[in-house]
Amino acid sequence: MRFPPTARHRLFALVAPLLAPLFLAGCATAPQVGPQVGSSTAGPSTVGSSKVGPVYAKGMVSAADPRAAEAGADMLRAGGSATDAAMATLLALTVVEPQSSGIGGGGFLVVDDGQGALETIDGRETAPAAATPLWFQPDGRTLTVPEAIPGGLSVGVPGNVRLMAAAHGRHGKLAWKDLFAPAIRLARDGFAVTPRLYQALARAKGTAALTDAGRALYYGRDGDQPLPVGTVIRNPALAAFLERLAAEGPEAFYAGTNAAQIAQAVSTAPRNPAPMTVADIAAYRAKPRPPVCATYRAWRVCGMGPPSSGATTVLGALGLLERFDLAALGQDSPTAWHLIAEAERLAYADRERYLADSDFVSVPVAGLVARGYLAERSRLIDPARTIDRALPGTPPGAPPLAQADTVTPDIPSTSHFVAIDRTGQAVSLTSTVESAFGSGLMVNGYYLNNELTDFSLVPECDGKPIANRVEGGKRPRSSMSPTLVYAPDGRLRLAVGAAGGATIPAQVLRAVIGVIDWRLTAQQALGLPVLFAPGGQAVFVEQGSALEAMIPALRALGHAEVSARDMPLKANAIEVVPGAARTGTLAGAADPRSEGRAVSE
C-alpha cells in the first residue's frame, strides 16, 4: 500500500522546514525527511477553554486533554499518589489522544517522592533482537522517513506498561486495577472527537487508517473522511483489553495473546513487515536511570538522562546562558532571544554528536552539563553577532572514537503530563507513540509506536559511526524532556515538560527561563513564544507570536536564515506557588495552543 502523492505531500508539509537543519552537511546519502503531523500541531483550543483553574492547596494534574487530567485527579481524590494519578492519565490518553500517546508506546518519568529523593525511569521502546544497523535499508537503499514510518520496521517493543508497573510498585498507593477505571469507562462508554483529534485524523490518514481496525474506528462508513468533531467514539476492543490488563497485571501485555498479536502485527504488516518475536516483547524491562541535574542561577534543574537527550540539551543551553543577564534584558529583547538561539545551536550540536542509548555507546553526560565545559563553550556566544558555525564541543569524558553527527531527528506526536499530590510527591512524565498514530498498526484497540524512526536511518557518515544507529535491543534517542525545577531554598517549584519532537527541549528551556529569569507564572511561561534553533544557520520563530516582529533585529545580529513557522507546540506544568505563607499551594498550567487543562483534586 502506497499513499497517493497528494496525501503524502499534505501529511509531510507542515514541519519539514523545521527538521531540515538537523540533516547536517557531509552525508550525501542522508535520507530526506518530512513531518508527521499529530495532535501537537499548534492551534486554538475549543475544548477545556479554561486552561487553568484557580490555585489549589491539595493535589493537581495537568495534561493535554481535560478528560485525561480528570482521570488522574480521580486517583488523587481516591487517596492515590501523584504516581497513581500519572498512570491513570497515561491510560486515559491511550483512549482519547491515540494520535500522541498510549500503551503502544513508551515514555520517560521523573519523580520526586516528596521527601527529597529523586528517581527517573526509562520506559523507552527497544529495537527487536534481529535489528541491525542496516535495518532501514531492506533492499540496499535507505528508506526516507515517510517511507519508514508506516508498518513493521518502525515499531519498537512498547515500554509504557512496564514503566507503569515499575513506578506503581515504588510509589503507588492504590491497587493496580484502580488505575484503569477511568480509561475503561472512556473506551467502553465513549468519548467525543475533539478538533485536534479530527485534524490529526484528516492529516495522517495514511497511518491512522493503515489497518481495517483503525479505519473502522475513526472514519465514516465510506472509510474516507474522519468522524466529525463531537462524534462519540466507543472502543470496545480497547475497553476489553484494559479490563484484562487491570485484572491480570503487566504480564497480560508482555506475554500471552497480546504479545503474540503484537509480534504478528509487526511481522505481517501491510507495509514494511519486520521480524519481531514474542521473546522480544517478553524481554522488555523498564530501567531506572540516574537523574541528570545541574544548577542555573542557584536553581536546581533535573531531568532524564540517555537515551533521552532532554536534560543534557536543556541544561547545556541553560549553562551557556548563565553568564548573560536575561532578567535585565527582558522577554521583549531581541538580544535575549538571540542569546537563546545561540545557546540552542550549541546545545543541539552536542546532542547530535553524543546522545544515544548509554547501554550501547559512551555518552559523556556529566561532561555535557559540567559548569567548566559550558562556561568555556559560552565564550563562543557574542551578544552582538551570531556564530558562523555552531559545532559540537569536546566535553570531558567524550569517547575517544570519532563519531559522526546524527542524520535523523525525532518527529512529533507526543504528550506530556504532570501530577503533584498532597504529600508533595511530584511526577513529570512524557509519553509518546512518535508520529501521529505511530506506525498505524493496531492491536486490541491501541496503536503501536513508530519509535525506531528516532534512530539514524543510516549507520555511519563519512566513514564514522553514528552513536544513534540501529542495533538489536537498543533504545532510540529521544527529545522528551520531563523536568523538575527546584528553587534556591531547595523546594520544588516547577514540574514541566512538552510535546513536539525536536522542539521539546526548546519549549522546556523557554518555560524555565520564563519562571527563573523573567519571574513569570508557569501559565505565563507556557504562553511565551518559542524560538527553535536546532542546527546549521536556521532559526525558527513561532508564527504569529511577538518573535515574528523581531525577525529584522535577529537578522541584523547575523541570523540570515531566521523565519517564522507554525510549530508543533504543546506543554503542561504545575508550579508550587512561592511564599512562606502559601507553601504547598499549587497552580496548574497548560499550553494555550492546546486542548490541555489542569484539574485539581
C-alpha positions as CSV (number, residue, x, y, z in Angstrom):
1,M,0.0,0.0,0.0
2,R,1.4,3.4,-1.0
3,F,0.0,6.8,-0.1
4,P,-1.2,8.9,-3.0
5,P,1.3,11.7,-3.7
6,T,-1.2,14.4,-2.8
7,A,-1.9,12.8,0.6
8,R,1.8,12.3,1.3
9,H,2.5,15.9,0.5
10,R,-0.3,17.0,2.7
11,L,0.9,14.8,5.5
12,F,4.5,15.8,5.5
13,A,4.2,19.5,4.6
14,L,3.8,21.3,8.0
15,V,7.1,20.8,9.8
16,A,9.6,19.7,7.2
17,P,11.4,23.1,7.2
18,L,11.9,22.7,11.0
19,L,13.6,19.3,10.6
20,A,15.8,20.1,7.6
21,P,18.6,21.8,9.7
22,L,19.1,18.5,11.6
23,F,20.4,16.9,8.4
24,L,23.9,18.2,8.6
25,A,26.2,18.6,5.7
26,G,28.7,15.9,4.9
27,C,26.4,12.8,4.4
28,A,25.1,12.9,0.9
29,T,23.3,9.7,1.5
30,A,21.2,11.1,4.3
31,P,17.5,10.4,3.5
32,Q,15.1,13.3,3.1
33,V,12.6,13.7,5.8
34,G,9.3,15.3,6.3
35,P,7.0,15.7,9.3
36,Q,4.3,13.6,10.7
37,V,1.5,15.8,11.8
38,G,-0.2,15.0,15.1
39,S,-2.0,16.4,18.0
40,S,0.8,18.7,18.9
41,T,0.1,20.9,15.9
42,A,-0.4,24.4,17.2
43,G,-3.9,25.9,17.1
44,P,-6.6,27.3,19.2
45,S,-8.5,25.0,21.5
46,T,-12.2,24.7,21.8
47,V,-12.1,22.0,24.5
48,G,-11.4,22.8,28.1
49,S,-11.3,26.5,27.3
50,S,-10.5,27.3,31.0
51,K,-6.8,26.3,30.7
52,V,-6.0,26.7,34.4
53,G,-8.3,26.6,37.3
54,P,-7.8,28.6,40.4
55,V,-4.9,27.9,42.7
56,Y,-5.4,24.8,44.9
57,A,-3.8,23.6,48.1
58,K,-4.1,19.9,47.6
59,G,-3.2,17.8,44.5
60,M,-3.3,18.6,40.8
61,V,-2.9,17.0,37.4
62,S,-2.1,18.9,34.1
63,A,-2.5,17.0,30.8
64,A,-3.0,17.6,27.1
65,D,-6.6,16.5,27.3
66,P,-9.0,17.5,30.1
67,R,-10.6,14.1,30.2
68,A,-7.2,12.5,30.9
69,A,-6.4,15.1,33.5
70,E,-9.7,14.4,35.2
71,A,-8.8,10.7,35.2
72,G,-5.7,11.5,37.1
73,A,-7.4,13.8,39.5
74,D,-9.9,10.9,40.3
75,M,-6.9,9.0,41.6
76,L,-5.9,11.8,43.9
77,R,-9.5,12.1,45.2
78,A,-9.4,8.4,46.0
79,G,-6.3,8.9,48.1
80,G,-3.9,7.9,45.4
81,S,-0.4,9.3,44.9
82,A,0.9,11.5,42.1
83,T,2.3,8.4,40.5
84,D,-1.2,6.8,40.6
85,A,-2.6,9.9,39.0
86,A,0.1,10.0,36.3
87,M,-0.5,6.3,35.4
88,A,-4.3,6.8,35.2
89,T,-3.7,9.8,32.9
90,L,-1.4,7.8,30.6
91,L,-4.1,5.1,30.3
92,A,-6.9,7.7,29.6
93,L,-4.7,9.3,26.9
94,T,-4.5,5.9,25.2
95,V,-8.2,6.3,24.6
96,V,-8.8,10.0,24.0
97,E,-5.4,11.0,22.4
98,P,-4.5,7.9,20.3
99,Q,-2.5,10.1,17.9
100,S,0.0,11.0,20.5
101,S,0.4,8.6,23.4
102,G,-0.7,5.3,24.9
103,I,0.2,1.8,26.0
104,G,1.5,1.0,22.5
105,G,4.4,3.5,23.0
106,G,7.0,4.4,25.6
107,G,8.0,7.2,27.9
108,F,10.3,8.8,30.5
109,L,9.3,9.5,34.1
110,V,10.9,11.8,36.7
111,V,9.5,11.5,40.2
112,D,10.3,13.3,43.5
113,D,8.9,11.2,46.3
114,G,8.0,14.3,48.4
115,Q,10.9,13.5,50.8
116,G,13.7,14.8,48.6
117,A,14.5,11.5,46.8
118,L,14.6,11.9,43.0
119,E,14.2,9.0,40.6
120,T,13.9,8.6,36.8
121,I,12.6,5.6,34.9
122,D,13.3,4.8,31.3
123,G,10.3,3.3,29.5
124,R,11.7,3.9,26.0
125,E,10.9,1.2,23.4
126,T,13.6,-1.2,22.2
127,A,14.5,-2.5,18.8
128,P,13.9,-6.2,18.1
129,A,16.9,-8.5,18.6
130,A,17.0,-9.1,14.9
131,A,17.6,-5.3,14.2
132,T,20.9,-4.4,12.6
133,P,22.5,-1.0,11.6
134,L,21.1,-1.7,8.1
135,W,17.5,-2.1,9.4
136,F,16.2,0.7,7.2
137,Q,18.0,-0.5,4.1
138,P,15.9,-3.6,3.3
139,D,16.7,-3.5,-0.4
140,G,20.1,-1.8,-0.2
141,R,18.5,1.7,-0.5
142,T,18.0,3.7,2.7
143,L,14.3,4.4,3.2
144,T,13.2,8.0,3.7
145,V,11.5,8.7,7.0
146,P,8.0,8.9,5.4
147,E,8.6,5.5,3.8
148,A,9.9,4.0,7.0
149,I,7.1,5.1,9.3
150,P,4.1,3.0,8.3
151,G,4.1,-0.7,9.2
152,G,6.5,-3.0,11.0
153,L,10.0,-1.7,10.5
154,S,9.4,1.4,12.7
155,V,7.9,-0.5,15.7
156,G,9.8,-0.8,18.9
157,V,8.8,-3.1,21.8
158,P,6.4,-0.9,23.8
159,G,7.7,0.2,27.2
160,N,4.8,2.2,28.9
161,V,3.2,-0.7,30.7
162,R,6.5,-1.9,32.2
163,L,7.2,1.8,33.1
164,M,3.8,1.9,34.8
165,A,4.4,-1.2,36.8
166,A,7.9,-0.1,37.9
167,A,6.6,3.4,39.0
168,H,3.5,2.0,40.7
169,G,5.4,-0.6,42.5
170,R,7.7,2.0,44.1
171,H,5.4,5.0,44.5
172,G,1.8,3.9,44.1
173,K,-0.8,3.7,46.8
174,L,-3.9,2.5,45.1
175,A,-4.4,-1.0,43.7
176,W,-3.2,-1.6,40.2
177,K,-6.7,-2.3,38.9
178,D,-8.0,1.0,40.2
179,L,-5.7,3.0,37.8
180,F,-7.7,1.6,34.8
181,A,-11.2,2.5,35.8
182,P,-11.4,5.9,34.1
183,A,-9.8,4.7,30.8
184,I,-12.0,1.7,30.7
185,R,-15.1,3.9,31.2
186,L,-14.0,6.2,28.4
187,A,-13.3,3.4,26.0
188,R,-16.5,1.5,26.8
189,D,-19.0,4.4,27.1
190,G,-17.4,6.6,24.5
191,F,-15.5,9.9,24.1
192,A,-16.2,12.8,21.8
193,V,-13.9,13.7,18.9
194,T,-12.1,17.0,19.6
195,P,-10.9,19.4,16.9
196,R,-7.4,18.4,17.5
197,L,-8.1,14.7,17.0
198,Y,-10.1,15.5,13.9
199,Q,-7.2,17.4,12.5
200,A,-4.8,14.6,13.2
201,L,-7.2,12.0,11.6
202,A,-7.5,14.2,8.5
203,R,-3.8,14.8,8.1
204,A,-2.5,11.4,9.0
205,K,-5.0,9.1,7.3
206,G,-2.2,7.1,5.8
207,T,-1.2,5.8,9.2
208,A,-4.4,6.2,11.2
209,A,-6.3,4.1,8.6
210,L,-3.5,1.8,7.6
211,T,-5.4,-1.2,9.0
212,D,-9.1,-2.1,8.8
213,A,-9.4,-1.7,12.6
214,G,-8.2,1.9,12.6
215,R,-10.3,2.8,9.6
216,A,-13.4,1.3,11.1
217,L,-12.9,3.0,14.4
218,Y,-12.1,6.6,13.4
219,Y,-13.6,7.1,9.9
220,G,-17.1,7.2,8.4
221,R,-18.9,4.4,6.7
222,D,-17.1,5.1,3.4
223,G,-13.8,4.9,5.3
224,D,-12.7,8.1,3.7
225,Q,-13.5,11.1,6.0
226,P,-12.7,11.3,9.7
227,L,-15.7,11.2,12.0
228,P,-16.9,14.8,12.7
229,V,-16.0,16.8,15.7
230,G,-18.3,15.9,18.6
231,T,-18.9,12.3,17.4
232,V,-18.9,9.9,20.3
233,I,-16.4,7.0,19.6
234,R,-16.5,3.8,21.5
235,N,-13.6,1.4,21.5
236,P,-14.8,-1.9,22.9
237,A,-11.7,-3.8,21.9
238,L,-9.5,-1.4,24.0
239,A,-12.0,-1.5,26.9
240,A,-11.9,-5.3,27.0
241,F,-8.1,-5.4,26.8
242,L,-7.7,-2.7,29.6
243,E,-10.0,-4.8,31.8
244,R,-7.8,-7.8,31.2
245,L,-4.6,-5.8,31.9
246,A,-6.2,-4.4,35.1
247,A,-7.1,-7.8,36.3
248,E,-4.0,-9.8,35.3
249,G,-1.2,-7.2,35.6
250,P,1.5,-6.2,33.2
251,E,2.2,-9.8,32.1
252,A,-1.1,-9.6,30.2
253,F,0.7,-7.1,27.9
254,Y,4.1,-8.8,27.6
255,A,3.1,-12.4,27.4
256,G,0.2,-14.4,26.1
257,T,-2.2,-13.4,23.3
258,N,-1.4,-9.7,23.4
259,A,2.3,-10.3,22.9
260,A,1.6,-12.8,20.1
261,Q,-0.7,-10.3,18.4
262,I,2.0,-7.5,18.5
263,A,4.6,-9.9,17.1
264,Q,2.2,-11.0,14.3
265,A,1.1,-7.4,13.5
266,V,4.7,-6.3,13.1
267,S,5.9,-9.4,11.2
268,T,2.9,-9.4,8.8
269,A,2.4,-5.7,8.4
270,P,0.8,-4.5,5.2
271,R,3.8,-2.1,4.9
272,N,7.4,-2.8,5.9
273,P,6.9,-6.2,7.7
274,A,9.7,-6.8,10.1
275,P,10.9,-9.6,12.4
276,M,9.6,-9.1,16.0
277,T,9.1,-12.1,18.2
278,V,7.2,-12.8,21.4
279,A,10.7,-13.2,23.0
280,D,11.5,-9.6,22.1
281,I,8.3,-8.5,23.9
282,A,8.8,-10.7,26.9
283,A,12.4,-9.5,27.4
284,Y,11.4,-5.8,27.7
285,R,12.3,-4.1,31.0
286,A,11.8,-0.5,32.2
287,K,15.1,0.8,33.6
288,P,15.9,3.1,36.5
289,R,18.4,5.7,35.3
290,P,20.5,8.3,37.2
291,P,18.8,11.7,37.2
292,V,20.7,14.4,35.4
293,C,20.8,17.7,37.4
294,A,22.6,21.0,37.2
295,T,22.3,24.4,38.8
296,Y,21.2,27.6,36.9
297,R,21.4,30.8,38.9
298,A,21.3,28.8,42.2
299,W,18.2,26.9,41.0
300,R,18.5,23.1,40.6
301,V,17.0,21.7,37.3
302,C,16.7,17.9,36.9
303,G,15.6,15.7,34.1
304,M,16.1,12.4,32.2
305,G,19.4,11.1,31.0
306,P,20.1,8.9,27.9
307,P,18.5,7.6,25.8
308,S,16.7,10.9,26.3
309,S,18.6,13.9,25.1
310,G,16.3,16.2,27.0
311,A,18.2,17.0,30.2
312,T,21.6,17.4,28.6
313,T,20.2,19.7,25.9
314,V,18.1,21.9,28.3
315,L,20.8,22.0,31.0
316,G,23.5,22.6,28.4
317,A,21.6,25.6,26.9
318,L,21.0,27.0,30.4
319,G,24.7,26.7,31.3
320,L,25.6,28.5,28.2
321,L,23.2,31.3,29.1
322,E,24.2,31.7,32.7
323,R,26.7,34.5,32.2
324,F,24.2,36.7,30.5
325,D,21.7,38.9,32.4
326,L,18.5,37.7,30.7
327,A,16.4,39.2,33.5
328,A,17.7,42.7,32.8
329,L,17.3,42.2,29.0
330,G,13.7,41.0,29.5
331,Q,11.4,38.9,27.4
332,D,10.8,41.7,24.8
333,S,14.5,42.0,23.9
334,P,15.8,40.7,20.5
335,T,19.2,40.3,22.2
336,A,17.8,38.0,24.8
337,W,16.3,35.8,22.1
338,H,19.4,35.9,20.0
339,L,21.3,34.6,23.0
340,I,18.8,31.8,23.5
341,A,19.2,30.9,19.8
342,E,23.0,30.7,20.1
343,A,22.7,28.5,23.2
344,E,20.3,26.2,21.5
345,R,22.5,25.9,18.4
346,L,25.5,24.8,20.5
347,A,23.5,22.5,22.8
348,Y,21.7,20.8,19.9
349,A,25.1,20.4,18.1
350,D,26.4,18.4,21.2
351,R,23.1,16.4,21.2
352,E,23.6,15.4,17.6
353,R,27.1,14.2,18.2
354,Y,26.9,12.4,21.5
355,L,23.4,11.4,22.6
356,A,22.2,7.8,22.2
357,D,21.4,4.8,24.4
358,S,24.1,4.8,27.0
359,D,23.8,1.0,27.3
360,F,25.4,0.8,23.8
361,V,27.6,3.9,23.5
362,S,29.6,6.0,25.8
363,V,27.7,9.2,26.5
364,P,29.6,12.0,28.3
365,V,26.6,13.1,30.4
366,A,28.5,14.7,33.2
367,G,30.8,16.4,30.8
368,L,28.0,17.8,28.7
369,V,26.5,19.6,31.8
370,A,29.7,20.4,33.6
371,R,30.0,24.1,34.6
372,G,33.6,24.5,33.4
373,Y,32.8,23.0,30.0
374,L,29.7,25.1,29.5
375,A,31.5,28.3,30.7
376,E,34.3,27.8,28.2
377,R,31.8,27.0,25.4
378,S,29.7,30.0,26.3
379,R,32.6,32.2,25.2
380,L,31.7,31.4,21.7
381,I,28.5,33.4,22.2
382,D,28.6,37.1,21.3
383,P,25.6,39.3,22.2
384,A,26.3,41.4,19.1
385,R,26.6,38.8,16.4
386,T,25.8,35.2,15.6
387,I,28.3,32.3,15.5
388,D,29.2,31.4,11.9
389,R,29.1,27.6,12.5
390,A,27.8,26.0,15.7
391,L,29.9,22.9,16.0
392,P,29.9,20.2,18.7
393,G,32.4,20.6,21.5
394,T,34.6,18.1,23.3
395,P,33.2,17.7,26.8
396,P,35.1,15.8,29.5
397,G,34.6,12.1,29.0
398,A,33.9,12.4,25.3
399,P,34.5,9.0,23.7
400,P,38.0,8.7,22.0
401,L,36.4,7.1,18.9
402,A,35.5,9.7,16.4
403,Q,31.7,9.8,15.9
404,A,29.6,11.4,13.2
405,D,26.6,13.7,13.8
406,T,23.2,12.0,13.5
407,V,21.1,12.5,10.5
408,T,17.6,11.7,11.8
409,P,15.5,13.9,14.1
410,D,12.6,12.7,16.1
411,I,9.2,13.7,14.8
412,P,6.3,15.0,16.8
413,S,3.4,13.4,18.2
414,T,3.8,13.1,22.0
415,S,2.0,14.0,25.2
416,H,3.3,15.4,28.5
417,F,1.6,15.4,31.8
418,V,2.4,16.3,35.4
419,A,0.9,15.4,38.8
420,I,1.6,16.6,42.4
421,D,-0.2,15.1,45.4
422,R,-0.9,16.5,48.8
423,T,2.2,14.8,50.3
424,G,4.5,16.7,47.8
425,Q,5.2,13.7,45.6
426,A,5.6,15.1,42.0
427,V,5.7,13.3,38.7
428,S,6.7,14.7,35.3
429,L,6.1,12.1,32.6
430,T,6.4,12.4,28.8
431,S,4.8,9.6,26.8
432,T,4.7,9.0,23.0
433,V,3.9,6.8,20.1
434,E,6.2,9.0,18.0
435,S,4.4,10.2,14.8
436,A,0.6,10.7,14.7
437,F,-0.9,7.3,15.3
438,G,2.5,5.7,15.4
439,S,3.1,3.0,12.8
440,G,-0.6,2.8,12.0
441,L,-0.6,-0.8,13.2
442,M,-3.4,-1.5,15.8
443,V,-3.6,-4.3,18.4
444,N,-6.5,-4.6,20.8
445,G,-7.7,-1.1,20.0
446,Y,-4.4,0.7,20.6
447,Y,-1.8,1.9,18.1
448,L,1.7,0.6,18.0
449,N,4.5,3.2,18.0
450,N,7.0,4.0,15.2
451,E,9.8,4.9,17.6
452,L,12.5,3.2,15.6
453,T,12.5,6.1,13.2
454,D,14.1,8.0,16.0
455,F,17.2,6.1,15.2
456,S,19.5,7.3,12.5
457,L,18.4,5.6,9.3
458,V,22.0,5.3,8.2
459,P,24.6,3.8,10.5
460,E,27.6,6.0,9.6
461,C,28.5,9.3,8.0
462,D,31.8,10.0,6.2
463,G,33.1,6.7,7.4
464,K,32.4,7.4,11.1
465,P,29.8,5.5,13.2
466,I,26.7,7.4,14.3
467,A,26.0,6.9,18.0
468,N,22.3,6.7,17.4
469,R,22.4,3.9,14.8
470,V,20.1,1.0,15.0
471,E,21.1,-2.1,17.0
472,G,19.2,-5.0,18.4
473,G,17.8,-4.3,21.8
474,K,18.8,-0.7,21.7
475,R,16.6,2.3,22.6
476,P,16.4,5.2,20.1
477,R,17.4,8.7,21.2
478,S,14.6,11.0,22.3
479,S,14.0,14.7,22.8
480,M,11.5,14.1,25.6
481,S,12.3,16.3,28.5
482,P,10.3,15.7,31.7
483,T,11.7,18.2,34.1
484,L,11.6,19.2,37.8
485,V,12.9,22.6,38.9
486,Y,13.9,23.5,42.5
487,A,14.2,27.0,43.9
488,P,17.4,28.2,45.7
489,D,15.8,27.1,49.0
490,G,15.7,23.5,47.8
491,R,11.9,23.3,47.5
492,L,10.3,22.1,44.3
493,R,9.0,25.0,42.3
494,L,8.0,23.6,38.9
495,A,7.2,20.3,37.2
496,V,7.2,20.8,33.4
497,G,7.5,19.1,30.0
498,A,6.4,19.4,26.5
499,A,5.4,17.5,23.3
500,G,6.6,18.3,19.8
501,G,9.5,16.2,18.7
502,A,12.9,18.0,18.4
503,T,11.2,21.3,19.6
504,I,10.7,19.8,23.1
505,P,14.0,21.0,24.7
506,A,13.4,24.5,23.2
507,Q,9.9,24.6,24.7
508,V,11.1,23.5,28.2
509,L,14.1,25.9,28.0
510,R,11.7,28.8,27.3
511,A,9.5,27.8,30.3
512,V,12.4,27.5,32.7
513,I,13.8,30.9,31.6
514,G,10.4,32.4,31.9
515,V,10.0,31.3,35.5
516,I,13.5,31.9,36.7
517,D,14.7,34.9,34.7
518,W,11.5,36.7,33.9
519,R,9.6,35.9,37.1
520,L,6.5,34.7,35.3
521,T,4.0,32.2,36.5
522,A,4.0,28.8,34.9
523,Q,1.0,29.7,32.8
524,Q,2.6,32.9,31.6
525,A,5.8,31.0,30.8
526,L,4.0,28.4,28.7
527,G,2.3,31.2,26.9
528,L,5.7,32.7,25.8
529,P,6.6,32.3,22.2
530,V,9.1,29.6,21.1
531,L,12.4,30.0,19.2
532,F,13.8,26.9,17.8
533,A,17.4,26.8,16.6
534,P,18.4,23.1,16.1
535,G,21.5,23.3,14.0
536,G,23.1,24.9,11.0
537,Q,22.2,28.5,10.3
538,A,18.4,28.2,10.5
539,V,16.5,29.8,13.3
540,F,12.7,29.4,13.5
541,V,10.4,31.7,15.5
542,E,6.8,30.9,16.3
543,Q,4.5,32.2,13.6
544,G,2.0,34.9,14.8
545,S,4.0,35.5,18.0
546,A,5.8,38.6,19.3
547,L,9.0,36.9,18.0
548,E,7.9,37.4,14.4
549,A,8.3,41.1,14.7
550,M,11.8,40.6,15.9
551,I,13.0,38.9,12.7
552,P,14.6,42.1,11.3
553,A,16.5,42.6,14.6
554,L,17.6,39.0,14.6
555,R,18.8,39.3,11.0
556,A,20.7,42.4,12.0
557,L,22.6,40.2,14.5
558,G,23.6,37.8,11.8
559,H,20.8,35.3,11.7
560,A,20.4,35.3,7.9
561,E,18.1,32.2,7.9
562,V,15.6,33.3,10.5
563,S,12.0,32.7,9.6
564,A,8.5,32.3,11.1
565,R,6.9,28.9,11.1
566,D,3.9,27.1,12.6
567,M,5.4,24.8,15.1
568,P,4.2,21.6,16.9
569,L,3.9,23.0,20.4
570,K,2.2,21.5,23.4
571,A,3.3,21.8,27.1
572,N,2.0,21.2,30.6
573,A,3.2,22.3,34.0
574,I,2.3,22.6,37.7
575,E,4.1,25.1,39.9
576,V,4.4,25.3,43.6
577,V,3.4,28.9,44.3
578,P,6.3,30.6,46.2
579,G,5.9,32.4,49.5
580,A,6.2,31.0,53.0
581,A,2.6,31.7,53.8
582,R,1.4,29.6,50.8
583,T,3.9,26.7,51.0
584,G,2.5,23.8,49.1
585,T,-0.1,25.8,47.2
586,L,-0.3,24.6,43.6
587,A,-1.2,26.3,40.3
588,G,-1.6,24.4,37.1
589,A,-0.6,25.4,33.6
590,A,-1.5,24.2,30.2
591,D,-0.3,25.4,26.8
592,P,-2.8,27.9,25.4
593,R,-2.1,26.4,21.9
594,S,-3.5,23.0,23.0
595,E,-6.7,21.4,24.4
596,G,-4.9,20.8,27.7
597,R,-6.1,21.6,31.1
598,A,-5.1,21.5,34.8
599,V,-7.5,19.8,37.1
600,S,-7.4,19.9,40.9
601,E,-8.0,17.2,43.4
